[in-house]
């Protein structure tokens, strides 16, 4: 993964995740749900990521584990873009 991908993911998180800390301070493996993201906010994050990366998450990827950390989101994006 490139630093650019992580930065773009964190930008989406900053706009949609409703975190209790700055998205820029998150580590790649920090638990986003522990950082305050709710199930409801996950929908906004998913839509933001779809718009930002011009992809669509299939139903099979709509699981908590996919949106659990910056790294897990990046891995999902890599899968969808390949």
Phi and psi restraints in degrees (range 20) as a CNS / XPLOR table:
assign (resid 1 and name C) (resid 2 and name N)
       (resid 2 and name CA) (resid 2 and name C) 1.0 -96.6 20.0 2
assign (resid 2 and name N) (resid 2 and name CA)
       (resid 2 and name C) (resid 3 and name N) 1.0 158.3 20.0 2
assign (resid 2 and name C) (resid 3 and name N)
       (resid 3 and name CA) (resid 3 and name C) 1.0 -60.3 20.0 2
assign (resid 3 and name N) (resid 3 and name CA)
       (resid 3 and name C) (resid 4 and name N) 1.0 -33.9 20.0 2
assign (resid 3 and name C) (resid 4 and name N)
       (resid 4 and name CA) (resid 4 and name C) 1.0 -60.2 20.0 2
assign (resid 4 and name N) (resid 4 and name CA)
       (resid 4 and name C) (resid 5 and name N) 1.0 -41.9 20.0 2
assign (resid 4 and name C) (resid 5 and name N)
       (resid 5 and name CA) (resid 5 and name C) 1.0 -62.6 20.0 2
assign (resid 5 and name N) (resid 5 and name CA)
       (resid 5 and name C) (resid 6 and name N) 1.0 -47.0 20.0 2
assign (resid 5 and name C) (resid 6 and name N)
       (resid 6 and name CA) (resid 6 and name C) 1.0 -61.3 20.0 2
assign (resid 6 and name N) (resid 6 and name CA)
       (resid 6 and name C) (resid 7 and name N) 1.0 -40.2 20.0 2
assign (resid 6 and name C) (resid 7 and name N)
       (resid 7 and name CA) (resid 7 and name C) 1.0 -63.9 20.0 2
assign (resid 7 and name N) (resid 7 and name CA)
       (resid 7 and name C) (resid 8 and name N) 1.0 -43.8 20.0 2
assign (resid 7 and name C) (resid 8 and name N)
       (resid 8 and name CA) (resid 8 and name C) 1.0 -64.7 20.0 2
assign (resid 8 and name N) (resid 8 and name CA)
       (resid 8 and name C) (resid 9 and name N) 1.0 -40.2 20.0 2
assign (resid 8 and name C) (resid 9 and name N)
       (resid 9 and name CA) (resid 9 and name C) 1.0 -62.1 20.0 2
assign (resid 9 and name N) (resid 9 and name CA)
       (resid 9 and name C) (resid 10 and name N) 1.0 -45.5 20.0 2
assign (resid 9 and name C) (resid 10 and name N)
       (resid 10 and name CA) (resid 10 and name C) 1.0 -64.2 20.0 2
assign (resid 10 and name N) (resid 10 and name CA)
       (resid 10 and name C) (resid 11 and name N) 1.0 -33.5 20.0 2
assign (resid 10 and name C) (resid 11 and name N)
       (resid 11 and name CA) (resid 11 and name C) 1.0 -63.2 20.0 2
assign (resid 11 and name N) (resid 11 and name CA)
       (resid 11 and name C) (resid 12 and name N) 1.0 -42.7 20.0 2
assign (resid 11 and name C) (resid 12 and name N)
       (resid 12 and name CA) (resid 12 and name C) 1.0 -64.7 20.0 2
assign (resid 12 and name N) (resid 12 and name CA)
       (resid 12 and name C) (resid 13 and name N) 1.0 -43.1 20.0 2
assign (resid 12 and name C) (resid 13 and name N)
       (resid 13 and name CA) (resid 13 and name C) 1.0 -61.2 20.0 2
assign (resid 13 and name N) (resid 13 and name CA)
       (resid 13 and name C) (resid 14 and name N) 1.0 -41.6 20.0 2
assign (resid 13 and name C) (resid 14 and name N)
       (resid 14 and name CA) (resid 14 and name C) 1.0 -60.7 20.0 2
assign (resid 14 and name N) (resid 14 and name CA)
       (resid 14 and name C) (resid 15 and name N) 1.0 -35.1 20.0 2
assign (resid 14 and name C) (resid 15 and name N)
       (resid 15 and name CA) (resid 15 and name C) 1.0 -82.5 20.0 2
assign (resid 15 and name N) (resid 15 and name CA)
       (resid 15 and name C) (resid 16 and name N) 1.0 -29.2 20.0 2
assign (resid 15 and name C) (resid 16 and name N)
       (resid 16 and name CA) (resid 16 and name C) 1.0 -125.6 20.0 2
assign (resid 16 and name N) (resid 16 and name CA)
       (resid 16 and name C) (resid 17 and name N) 1.0 -18.1 20.0 2
assign (resid 16 and name C) (resid 17 and name N)
       (resid 17 and name CA) (resid 17 and name C) 1.0 -82.5 20.0 2
assign (resid 17 and name N) (resid 17 and name CA)
       (resid 17 and name C) (resid 18 and name N) 1.0 -15.5 20.0 2
assign (resid 17 and name C) (resid 18 and name N)
       (resid 18 and name CA) (resid 18 and name C) 1.0 54.4 20.0 2
assign (resid 18 and name N) (resid 18 and name CA)
       (resid 18 and name C) (resid 19 and name N) 1.0 47.3 20.0 2
assign (resid 18 and name C) (resid 19 and name N)
       (resid 19 and name CA) (resid 19 and name C) 1.0 -76.1 20.0 2
assign (resid 19 and name N) (resid 19 and name CA)
       (resid 19 and name C) (resid 20 and name N) 1.0 157.9 20.0 2
assign (resid 19 and name C) (resid 20 and name N)
       (resid 20 and name CA) (resid 20 and name C) 1.0 -93.8 20.0 2
assign (resid 20 and name N) (resid 20 and name CA)
       (resid 20 and name C) (resid 21 and name N) 1.0 16.7 20.0 2
assign (resid 20 and name C) (resid 21 and name N)
       (resid 21 and name CA) (resid 21 and name C) 1.0 -151.8 20.0 2
assign (resid 21 and name N) (resid 21 and name CA)
       (resid 21 and name C) (resid 22 and name N) 1.0 166.0 20.0 2
assign (resid 21 and name C) (resid 22 and name N)
       (resid 22 and name CA) (resid 22 and name C) 1.0 -68.3 20.0 2
assign (resid 22 and name N) (resid 22 and name CA)
       (resid 22 and name C) (resid 23 and name N) 1.0 133.8 20.0 2
assign (resid 22 and name C) (resid 23 and name N)
       (resid 23 and name CA) (resid 23 and name C) 1.0 -60.0 20.0 2
assign (resid 23 and name N) (resid 23 and name CA)
       (resid 23 and name C) (resid 24 and name N) 1.0 -31.9 20.0 2
assign (resid 23 and name C) (resid 24 and name N)
       (resid 24 and name CA) (resid 24 and name C) 1.0 -66.0 20.0 2
assign (resid 24 and name N) (resid 24 and name CA)
       (resid 24 and name C) (resid 25 and name N) 1.0 -20.9 20.0 2
assign (resid 24 and name C) (resid 25 and name N)
       (resid 25 and name CA) (resid 25 and name C) 1.0 -87.3 20.0 2
assign (resid 25 and name N) (resid 25 and name CA)
       (resid 25 and name C) (resid 26 and name N) 1.0 -4.1 20.0 2
assign (resid 25 and name C) (resid 26 and name N)
       (resid 26 and name CA) (resid 26 and name C) 1.0 -74.4 20.0 2
assign (resid 26 and name N) (resid 26 and name CA)
       (resid 26 and name C) (resid 27 and name N) 1.0 139.5 20.0 2
assign (resid 26 and name C) (resid 27 and name N)
       (resid 27 and name CA) (resid 27 and name C) 1.0 -82.3 20.0 2
assign (resid 27 and name N) (resid 27 and name CA)
       (resid 27 and name C) (resid 28 and name N) 1.0 164.4 20.0 2
assign (resid 27 and name C) (resid 28 and name N)
       (resid 28 and name CA) (resid 28 and name C) 1.0 -61.8 20.0 2
assign (resid 28 and name N) (resid 28 and name CA)
       (resid 28 and name C) (resid 29 and name N) 1.0 -28.0 20.0 2
assign (resid 28 and name C) (resid 29 and name N)
       (resid 29 and name CA) (resid 29 and name C) 1.0 -109.2 20.0 2
assign (resid 29 and name N) (resid 29 and name CA)
       (resid 29 and name C) (resid 30 and name N) 1.0 6.8 20.0 2
assign (resid 29 and name C) (resid 30 and name N)
       (resid 30 and name CA) (resid 30 and name C) 1.0 -65.2 20.0 2
assign (resid 30 and name N) (resid 30 and name CA)
       (resid 30 and name C) (resid 31 and name N) 1.0 140.7 20.0 2
assign (resid 30 and name C) (resid 31 and name N)
       (resid 31 and name CA) (resid 31 and name C) 1.0 -74.4 20.0 2
assign (resid 31 and name N) (resid 31 and name CA)
       (resid 31 and name C) (resid 32 and name N) 1.0 115.3 20.0 2
assign (resid 31 and name C) (resid 32 and name N)
       (resid 32 and name CA) (resid 32 and name C) 1.0 -67.7 20.0 2
assign (resid 32 and name N) (resid 32 and name CA)
       (resid 32 and name C) (resid 33 and name N) 1.0 -30.8 20.0 2
assign (resid 32 and name C) (resid 33 and name N)
       (resid 33 and name CA) (resid 33 and name C) 1.0 -72.0 20.0 2
assign (resid 33 and name N) (resid 33 and name CA)
       (resid 33 and name C) (resid 34 and name N) 1.0 -35.8 20.0 2
assign (resid 33 and name C) (resid 34 and name N)
       (resid 34 and name CA) (resid 34 and name C) 1.0 -68.1 20.0 2
assign (resid 34 and name N) (resid 34 and name CA)
       (resid 34 and name C) (resid 35 and name N) 1.0 -25.1 20.0 2
assign (resid 34 and name C) (resid 35 and name N)
       (resid 35 and name CA) (resid 35 and name C) 1.0 -86.7 20.0 2
assign (resid 35 and name N) (resid 35 and name CA)
       (resid 35 and name C) (resid 36 and name N) 1.0 6.8 20.0 2
assign (resid 35 and name C) (resid 36 and name N)
       (resid 36 and name CA) (resid 36 and name C) 1.0 110.1 20.0 2
assign (resid 36 and name N) (resid 36 and name CA)
       (resid 36 and name C) (resid 37 and name N) 1.0 -3.3 20.0 2
assign (resid 36 and name C) (resid 37 and name N)
       (resid 37 and name CA) (resid 37 and name C) 1.0 -72.3 20.0 2
assign (resid 37 and name N) (resid 37 and name CA)
       (resid 37 and name C) (resid 38 and name N) 1.0 130.8 20.0 2
assign (resid 37 and name C) (resid 38 and name N)
       (resid 38 and name CA) (resid 38 and name C) 1.0 -96.4 20.0 2
assign (resid 38 and name N) (resid 38 and name CA)
       (resid 38 and name C) (resid 39 and name N) 1.0 168.7 20.0 2
assign (resid 38 and name C) (resid 39 and name N)
       (resid 39 and name CA) (resid 39 and name C) 1.0 -59.2 20.0 2
assign (resid 39 and name N) (resid 39 and name CA)
       (resid 39 and name C) (resid 40 and name N) 1.0 -40.5 20.0 2
assign (resid 39 and name C) (resid 40 and name N)
       (resid 40 and name CA) (resid 40 and name C) 1.0 -63.0 20.0 2
assign (resid 40 and name N) (resid 40 and name CA)
       (resid 40 and name C) (resid 41 and name N) 1.0 -44.0 20.0 2
assign (resid 40 and name C) (resid 41 and name N)
       (resid 41 and name CA) (resid 41 and name C) 1.0 -65.8 20.0 2
assign (resid 41 and name N) (resid 41 and name CA)
       (resid 41 and name C) (resid 42 and name N) 1.0 -27.5 20.0 2
assign (resid 41 and name C) (resid 42 and name N)
       (resid 42 and name CA) (resid 42 and name C) 1.0 -60.0 20.0 2
assign (resid 42 and name N) (resid 42 and name CA)
       (resid 42 and name C) (resid 43 and name N) 1.0 -35.9 20.0 2
assign (resid 42 and name C) (resid 43 and name N)
       (resid 43 and name CA) (resid 43 and name C) 1.0 -62.4 20.0 2
assign (resid 43 and name N) (resid 43 and name CA)
       (resid 43 and name C) (resid 44 and name N) 1.0 -44.2 20.0 2
assign (resid 43 and name C) (resid 44 and name N)
       (resid 44 and name CA) (resid 44 and name C) 1.0 -63.4 20.0 2
assign (resid 44 and name N) (resid 44 and name CA)
       (resid 44 and name C) (resid 45 and name N) 1.0 -39.7 20.0 2
assign (resid 44 and name C) (resid 45 and name N)
       (resid 45 and name CA) (resid 45 and name C) 1.0 -62.9 20.0 2
assign (resid 45 and name N) (resid 45 and name CA)
       (resid 45 and name C) (resid 46 and name N) 1.0 -46.1 20.0 2
assign (resid 45 and name C) (resid 46 and name N)
       (resid 46 and name CA) (resid 46 and name C) 1.0 -58.3 20.0 2
assign (resid 46 and name N) (resid 46 and name CA)
       (resid 46 and name C) (resid 47 and name N) 1.0 -47.4 20.0 2
assign (resid 46 and name C) (resid 47 and name N)
       (resid 47 and name CA) (resid 47 and name C) 1.0 -64.5 20.0 2
assign (resid 47 and name N) (resid 47 and name CA)
       (resid 47 and name C) (resid 48 and name N) 1.0 -38.9 20.0 2
assign (resid 47 and name C) (resid 48 and name N)
       (resid 48 and name CA) (resid 48 and name C) 1.0 -63.9 20.0 2
assign (resid 48 and name N) (resid 48 and name CA)
       (resid 48 and name C) (resid 49 and name N) 1.0 -41.1 20.0 2
assign (resid 48 and name C) (resid 49 and name N)
       (resid 49 and name CA) (resid 49 and name C) 1.0 -66.8 20.0 2
assign (resid 49 and name N) (resid 49 and name CA)
       (resid 49 and name C) (resid 50 and name N) 1.0 -40.9 20.0 2
assign (resid 49 and name C) (resid 50 and name N)
       (resid 50 and name CA) (resid 50 and name C) 1.0 -60.3 20.0 2
assign (resid 50 and name N) (resid 50 and name CA)
       (resid 50 and name C) (resid 51 and name N) 1.0 -41.4 20.0 2
assign (resid 50 and name C) (resid 51 and name N)
       (resid 51 and name CA) (resid 51 and name C) 1.0 -69.7 20.0 2
assign (resid 51 and name N) (resid 51 and name CA)
       (resid 51 and name C) (resid 52 and name N) 1.0 -46.9 20.0 2
assign (resid 51 and name C) (resid 52 and name N)
       (resid 52 and name CA) (resid 52 and name C) 1.0 -63.0 20.0 2
assign (resid 52 and name N) (resid 52 and name CA)
       (resid 52 and name C) (resid 53 and name N) 1.0 -40.1 20.0 2
assign (resid 52 and name C) (resid 53 and name N)
       (resid 53 and name CA) (resid 53 and name C) 1.0 -106.3 20.0 2
assign (resid 53 and name N) (resid 53 and name CA)
       (resid 53 and name C) (resid 54 and name N) 1.0 2.7 20.0 2
assign (resid 53 and name C) (resid 54 and name N)
       (resid 54 and name CA) (resid 54 and name C) 1.0 52.8 20.0 2
assign (resid 54 and name N) (resid 54 and name CA)
       (resid 54 and name C) (resid 55 and name N) 1.0 52.4 20.0 2
assign (resid 54 and name C) (resid 55 and name N)
       (resid 55 and name CA) (resid 55 and name C) 1.0 -132.6 20.0 2
assign (resid 55 and name N) (resid 55 and name CA)
       (resid 55 and name C) (resid 56 and name N) 1.0 173.9 20.0 2
assign (resid 55 and name C) (resid 56 and name N)
       (resid 56 and name CA) (resid 56 and name C) 1.0 -136.4 20.0 2
assign (resid 56 and name N) (resid 56 and name CA)
       (resid 56 and name C) (resid 57 and name N) 1.0 128.1 20.0 2
assign (resid 56 and name C) (resid 57 and name N)
       (resid 57 and name CA) (resid 57 and name C) 1.0 -76.8 20.0 2
assign (resid 57 and name N) (resid 57 and name CA)
       (resid 57 and name C) (resid 58 and name N) 1.0 123.8 20.0 2
assign (resid 57 and name C) (resid 58 and name N)
       (resid 58 and name CA) (resid 58 and name C) 1.0 -72.8 20.0 2
assign (resid 58 and name N) (resid 58 and name CA)
       (resid 58 and name C) (resid 59 and name N) 1.0 158.8 20.0 2
assign (resid 58 and name C) (resid 59 and name N)
       (resid 59 and name CA) (resid 59 and name C) 1.0 -52.7 20.0 2
assign (resid 59 and name N) (resid 59 and name CA)
       (resid 59 and name C) (resid 60 and name N) 1.0 -36.5 20.0 2
assign (resid 59 and name C) (resid 60 and name N)
       (resid 60 and name CA) (resid 60 and name C) 1.0 -63.4 20.0 2
assign (resid 60 and name N) (resid 60 and name CA)
       (resid 60 and name C) (resid 61 and name N) 1.0 -20.4 20.0 2
assign (resid 60 and name C) (resid 61 and name N)
       (resid 61 and name CA) (resid 61 and name C) 1.0 -96.6 20.0 2
assign (resid 61 and name N) (resid 61 and name CA)
       (resid 61 and name C) (resid 62 and name N) 1.0 -0.4 20.0 2
assign (resid 61 and name C) (resid 62 and name N)
       (resid 62 and name CA) (resid 62 and name C) 1.0 -84.6 20.0 2
assign (resid 62 and name N) (resid 62 and name CA)
       (resid 62 and name C) (resid 63 and name N) 1.0 68.0 20.0 2
assign (resid 62 and name C) (resid 63 and name N)
       (resid 63 and name CA) (resid 63 and name C) 1.0 -129.0 20.0 2
assign (resid 63 and name N) (resid 63 and name CA)
       (resid 63 and name C) (resid 64 and name N) 1.0 152.1 20.0 2
assign (resid 63 and name C) (resid 64 and name N)
       (resid 64 and name CA) (resid 64 and name C) 1.0 -53.5 20.0 2
assign (resid 64 and name N) (resid 64 and name CA)
       (resid 64 and name C) (resid 65 and name N) 1.0 -41.5 20.0 2
assign (resid 64 and name C) (resid 65 and name N)
       (resid 65 and name CA) (resid 65 and name C) 1.0 -59.8 20.0 2
assign (resid 65 and name N) (resid 65 and name CA)
       (resid 65 and name C) (resid 66 and name N) 1.0 -31.9 20.0 2
assign (resid 65 and name C) (resid 66 and name N)
       (resid 66 and name CA) (resid 66 and name C) 1.0 -67.0 20.0 2
assign (resid 66 and name N) (resid 66 and name CA)
       (resid 66 and name C) (resid 67 and name N) 1.0 -33.2 20.0 2
assign (resid 66 and name C) (resid 67 and name N)
       (resid 67 and name CA) (resid 67 and name C) 1.0 -107.1 20.0 2
assign (resid 67 and name N) (resid 67 and name CA)
       (resid 67 and name C) (resid 68 and name N) 1.0 19.0 20.0 2
assign (resid 67 and name C) (resid 68 and name N)
       (resid 68 and name CA) (resid 68 and name C) 1.0 -77.0 20.0 2
assign (resid 68 and name N) (resid 68 and name CA)
       (resid 68 and name C) (resid 69 and name N) 1.0 -28.5 20.0 2
assign (resid 68 and name C) (resid 69 and name N)
       (resid 69 and name CA) (resid 69 and name C) 1.0 -152.1 20.0 2
assign (resid 69 and name N) (resid 69 and name CA)
       (resid 69 and name C) (resid 70 and name N) 1.0 167.8 20.0 2
assign (resid 69 and name C) (resid 70 and name N)
       (resid 70 and name CA) (resid 70 and name C) 1.0 -60.5 20.0 2
assign (resid 70 and name N) (resid 70 and name CA)
       (resid 70 and name C) (resid 71 and name N) 1.0 -41.6 20.0 2
assign (resid 70 and name C) (resid 71 and name N)
       (resid 71 and name CA) (resid 71 and name C) 1.0 -65.1 20.0 2
assign (resid 71 and name N) (resid 71 and name CA)
       (resid 71 and name C) (resid 72 and name N) 1.0 -42.4 20.0 2
assign (resid 71 and name C) (resid 72 and name N)
       (resid 72 and name CA) (resid 72 and name C) 1.0 -66.4 20.0 2
assign (resid 72 and name N) (resid 72 and name CA)
       (resid 72 and name C) (resid 73 and name N) 1.0 -35.0 20.0 2
assign (resid 72 and name C) (resid 73 and name N)
       (resid 73 and name CA) (resid 73 and name C) 1.0 -66.3 20.0 2
assign (resid 73 and name N) (resid 73 and name CA)
       (resid 73 and name C) (resid 74 and name N) 1.0 -45.0 20.0 2
assign (resid 73 and name C) (resid 74 and name N)
       (resid 74 and name CA) (resid 74 and name C) 1.0 -61.3 20.0 2
assign (resid 74 and name N) (resid 74 and name CA)
       (resid 74 and name C) (resid 75 and name N) 1.0 -39.7 20.0 2
assign (resid 74 and name C) (resid 75 and name N)
       (resid 75 and name CA) (resid 75 and name C) 1.0 -63.6 20.0 2
assign (resid 75 and name N) (resid 75 and name CA)
       (resid 75 and name C) (resid 76 and name N) 1.0 -43.3 20.0 2
assign (resid 75 and name C) (resid 76 and name N)
       (resid 76 and name CA) (resid 76 and name C) 1.0 -62.6 20.0 2
assign (resid 76 and name N) (resid 76 and name CA)
       (resid 76 and name C) (resid 77 and name N) 1.0 -43.2 20.0 2
assign (resid 76 and name C) (resid 77 and name N)
       (resid 77 and name CA) (resid 77 and name C) 1.0 -62.4 20.0 2
assign (resid 77 and name N) (resid 77 and name CA)
       (resid 77 and name C) (resid 78 and name N) 1.0 -41.4 20.0 2
assign (resid 77 and name C) (resid 78 and name N)
       (resid 78 and name CA) (resid 78 and name C) 1.0 -61.0 20.0 2
assign (resid 78 and name N) (resid 78 and name CA)
       (resid 78 and name C) (resid 79 and name N) 1.0 -42.0 20.0 2
assign (resid 78 and name C) (resid 79 and name N)
       (resid 79 and name CA) (resid 79 and name C) 1.0 -62.2 20.0 2
assign (resid 79 and name N) (resid 79 and name CA)
       (resid 79 and name C) (resid 80 and name N) 1.0 -43.9 20.0 2
assign (resid 79 and name C) (resid 80 and name N)
       (resid 80 and name CA) (resid 80 and name C) 1.0 -71.0 20.0 2
assign (resid 80 and name N) (resid 80 and name CA)
       (resid 80 and name C) (resid 81 and name N) 1.0 -28.3 20.0 2
assign (resid 80 and name C) (resid 81 and name N)
       (resid 81 and name CA) (resid 81 and name C) 1.0 -89.7 20.0 2
assign (resid 81 and name N) (resid 81 and name CA)
       (resid 81 and name C) (resid 82 and name N) 1.0 -6.4 20.0 2
